[in-house]
């Protein structure tokens, strides 16, 4: 049984992938804290709606004459531009990386990664208990 194809595990994997990528972006920001004219960047937030938008691509299909035909929701209405907040702490060389802010984001990302990893582990334990192999 491939748990990676179930909805909940797919969402958790997507969140873990997003957290990994965010950690890399934040590390790049910290590494460039002394680079002249460097502007920090961040990822667009991982939201439940965006994660589920991938499943909306499947259109319902009529399998019998009496069935109602389904409709697919219009794409594009849930897409928003990610606008970074204005950062007024700019060094004389044009660098706007605030190390305290970046380190706070790194810590938050790490705690969220641990939370999702623990949820993943607990759900695997529940699955193992359900099939009779005992939880971990």
Long-range contacts (C-beta under 8 A, 24 or more apart in sequence): 1-127, 3-124, 3-127, 7-55, 8-123, 9-120, 9-123, 11-48, 11-51, 12-116, 12-119, 12-120, 12-123, 14-46, 14-51, 15-46, 15-51, 15-112, 15-116, 16-113, 16-116, 16-117, 16-120, 18-43, 18-46, 19-46, 19-109, 19-112, 19-113, 19-116, 20-113, 22-105, 22-109, 23-106, 23-109, 23-110, 23-113, 26-102, 26-105, 26-106, 26-109, 27-106, 29-97, 29-102, 30-97, 30-99, 30-102, 30-103, 30-106, 32-95, 32-97, 33-95, 33-97, 33-99, 33-102, 34-95, 35-95, 36-93, 36-94, 36-95, 37-93, 37-94, 37-95, 38-94, 38-95, 38-96, 38-97, 39-96, 40-84, 40-87, 40-96, 40-97, 40-98, 40-102, 41-84, 42-84, 42-105, 43-82, 44-82, 45-82, 49-78, 50-78, 53-78
